[in-house]
Amino acid sequence: MNAPVDIGSLAPVAHRSAWMAGEMKDASKWLVRLPQAVLDELMAEAARMDRASLVSISRHAVDAARLPRAAAALAEIEHEIMTGLGFALIKGLDPELDDGMLKACYWTMLNLMGKPISQNSYGDLLTDVMDTGKKLGGARVRGYQTNANLKFHTDRASLVTLLCVRGARAGGYSRIASAISVFNELLAQRPDVARVLFHGLNFMSIEEGGEQTITRIPIYNLHEHVLSVRYSRNSMATAILNGAPFTDVEKEALEVVDRLAEDPRLCLDMTFERGDIQAVNNFTTLHARTEFEDYDEPHLKRRLTRGWLATNTRRAVGAHFHDYFGVPTTLKRQSD
């Protein structure tokens, strides 16, 4: 249980990560285009890999010493995301590359920004984000396996990245909002809700191979004068559906955060094109996705590839972020 927080003693956070949507209309603030020299190194490294599957790609050890330009460029991008605005959209990969080359270049980039970590009970370092026909709300269903609208949330890693392989027939837009700006709005409008969020809400693990335990986690946490967020929104909704205790005040707190994050003053929408890579700092930035309609043909269906990172740049965070270094591997696929 966390010690009570004196909300009256807290002040709004003045930092680049506390942005408003209007300030981000100039896409040059967050759009990064990789120079050709960096792309050449990424392509050369990708050509070394077994690109038959995500598993074979993720077994490839990337040697940064072979990639001096790319290593310097990606380190700078990663540091800016983790200490600055909190997000970026990285462009430059040729959309004419085949899927394997795109994913291999992406894997190389991830390894130059930090350490890829397990995203599920199978220990996958790269996962496909696509509609598998499952329905959100099931006790073992993760949002990325569905086509549902995903409310604003954070993921269980320092940095979440997405490579666009193919878009949907309709919908599936990415939305982001500054969790720090949401906090500033809470201080101004609803300090009572801010107090609830510091105290914590019930979260239920929905890992396929993990115990369905209920844990109370603080949504906002101040550690060494650094404010961070952990907003496992979909897991909290699943917890409510599966009987986890939530008071009316706590349910209202979720609704208030959702409403603020979706406020046009705070919410920035962006679209992905093939080869684009979005990177989001999970300590400062909330992300969401609209519901999408897919193509009927399997080879045309929406597909993103996701990587989670323990970044090279570390942040002062509370003890409840101890599990941001990979989901424990507890299951094995028959094909492994």
N, C-alpha and C positions, 0 to 999 in steps of 0.2 A: 504494500500500500504506500502511495506517495504521501509525503508531508504536505499539509495544506499550503496552497500558494496564495500569497497576498496579492490579489489582482490589482488592488489600488496602487501598489508600488511599481507595477510594470508600466513601461513606456512604449509607444509605438516604435517599431524597428525601422531605422533609416539605413537601408542597404540596397544595392542594385538588385538583389533578389526580391525586393518588395516592389515589384513593378505593377503598373496598371495597363489594361489592354490598349488604351489609347496611345501609350508611350511606345508600344510595340508595333504600331502600324508601319513604321520604317523597318522593313524586313532585314535591312543590312545590319541591324543590331544583333540578330540571332541567326542569320543565314551565313554559312561558311562554305566556300567553294575551294576544293582541294586543287593545288597547282599541279601542272602536268608532271613535274619531277617526282612528286609524291605518288601520283597515280602510277607512274612507270614502276616504282619500287613495289607498290602493292600488287600490281599485275605480275611482276616477276616472282614474287613470293607465292601468289595464288597458283601460278603455273607449276610449282613444285608439289602441290598437294594432290592426294587422292580425293577427288571431288564427287565421288559416287553418291555420298549421302552426308547428312549433317553429322552423323557419328564419325565418319571417316575424316571429314574436314576438321572436326573438333579434336581429333587425336594428333593433329599436326602441331609440333612445337615451333613457335615463331621465334627466330633469333633477331632481336632488335639491332644487333651489330651489323646485320646485312642491310638494314633499312635506315640509314642515318637521317635522311630527309623526312621520311614518313614518321619515324620515331619522334623527331623534334616537333613536327607539325601536330601530331596527335596528342603529344604530351601538353602542348600549349592549349589545344582545344579542351582537353579533359580538365585542366587546371582552371580554365575560365568558367566552365560549366559548374564546377564544384565550389568555386569561390566568388563567382560573379552572378550573372543573370539566373543561372540554374537550368538552362536548356539551350539547345542548338539544333538546327537542321543542316545536315552535312550533305553537300552535293558534289558531283564530279564523276562518280562512277558511270561508265557508259551504259545506257539502258539497252544497247544492242548486245552486250555480253550475255552469254547463256546463264541460266540460273546457278549452275555450279561455280562459275567464275565470280559472279556477283557475291555469292555466299562466302567463297574463299577469300575474296578481298575484304569482306566484312569481318570475317574471323581474324584476319591479320590486324585490322584496325582495332578490334577489341583488345587484342593482346598488347597493343602499344598504349592503351589507355588504362590498363589495370589488369586484374586477374579475373578471367571468366569463372563464374561460380555456378553450382548446381541449381536448377530452377524447379525441380520436381523430385519425386521419390525414386525415379529411375536414374538420377544423377546426370540428366541431360544438360550440357553446357550451351547448346543451341536448340531452340524449339520453334516449330512452325505455329504461328498464330493464325488459326483458320477455324471455320465452322465445322465441327464434327457431328452435328446433329443433336448434341446434348443440350439440356436446358438449364439455364442459370438458376440457382436456388437448391439444386441437389446437394446432398451433404458431401459428395466427393467430386463436384464439378467446379472447375476453375473457369473464370470468365473468358480467358483467351481461347477456350475450346468451343465457344458459342458465337452466335451472330447478334447477341443481345446488346442493348444499350448498357454501357458500363459507366456507372457513376464515377465522379471524381474520387481518386484514391492514390495511394502510393504503393510501390512494390517492395518486396523484401530484399533489397540490395541498395548499395550506395548509388548506383547508376543503372537505369534501364535504357536499353537501346533497341530500336526497331529498324530493320531493313525492309523497304517496300519491294516485294517481288512482283505482286500483281494486286491491283485494286479491285474493289467490288463493282457490281453492275450499278448499284446505287447505295449511297450512304457510307458508313464506316469512316466518318471524318474524325480526325484527332482534335482533341480540345485540351488546353492546358490552362492552369491558373496558378498564381503565386500563393502558396500556403502562408507565406509571411504577410502578404497583403490581406489575406482572409483574417489572419490573427489581428492585424491592425484595425480592420473593420469591426471585429468582435469587441475589441477594447472600447471602441467608440460607441457601438450600438448595443451590444449584449455582453457586458462583462460577466453576467451570471452564467452564460453559456461557456465563456472562456474558462471559468472556474471548474465547471463540470469536465471540460476536455482535459485540463491539467490533472484532474483527479483520475480520469481513465474510464474506459468503457470495455465491456466484455467482447472478446475476440475468440473465435473458434477456428482451430486449424481445419483446413479442408483438403489436406494432402491425401492423395490416393493411398499411400502406404504409411500414413502417420496416424497416431492416436487422435481421436476427436476430443481434444482437451479444450477447456474454456479457460482463458487467461485474461485478466484485466490489464490493459495497457494504457498508458497516458497517450493522448493524441498529440498534445503539445508538451514539450519538455525543454527546460532551460538548464543547460549544463556548461559550466565555466563561461557563463554570460553569452552562450550561443544558443539561439532558439532553433529547434528542429521539430519536424512533424512526422508522425507515423499514423497514417489514416487508412487502415485496412477495411475500406468501406464495404466491399462485396462480402468479405468474411464476416463482418458484423451483421449484415443483412441476413446471411445464411444462419448465423448464430440465433438471431431473433426467430427465424422460421423454424429452427430446430429446438426452440424452447429455452434458450439461454435467457437469464433474467436481465431485463432492461426496464428501467422506470420510465414513466411518461416524460420526465424531464430529460432523461438521456436520449430517448427517441427524438424529442424536439431538438436536442443539440445536433443530432445527425442532420435533421431537416434544415437547420439554420446554416450549417456548413455547406450542405449541398446547394442551397439557395444562393449563398454568397459566391461560391465558386462558379455558379452558372450565370451570375450577374454579368451583363455585357460590359460593365465597367472593368471587370476583373478577368473575364474569360477570353482567351485567344484561340480562334479556330485556325487550323492549317490542314492542307491537303498534301498527300504524298504522291510522288511520281516514282516510277520504277527506278531503282538505284538510289533513292533518297534514304538517308539514315537520320532518324530522330534520336536524340540523347537527352535524358531528363534526370536531374538531380532529385532523388527521392526524399531528401531531407528538407527541401525548400519548395518543391513544385508538385502540384497535383496534376494528374492527367486522367482523361476520360475518352470514351469512344462512343459515337452514335451507333444505333442499330443499323445493320446493313442488309441489303438484298443481294444474293449471290447469283452467279450464272448457273445454269443447269449443267453445262459441260464441265467435267472434272478438271480439265487442263486450263480452264479459264477462271476457276474459282479464286476468290480473294485469298492471298497468302502473304503474310509478313514473316520474317525470321527475327526472333528475339534473342538478345543476349543480356545477361545480368553481370554486373561487374562489382568487385571490391576494388575501388579506385586507388590509384597511386596517391592521390591527394586525400588525406584523412581529415575527419571532422570531429570535434569534441562533442560526443553524444552520450546520453545516459545509458545505464546498464541494460535497459530493455531493448536495445539494438544489438544485443549479443548474437542474435541469429541471422545477422545480415552478411554472413559469409558462406552461404550455400545451404540448400535444403538437404537434410541427411538422406543418403541413398539407402533405401530399405527394400526396394523391389528390383527384380531382374526380369527383363523381357525374354520370351522364349527364343527369340532370334539371336540373343547376345551370346 
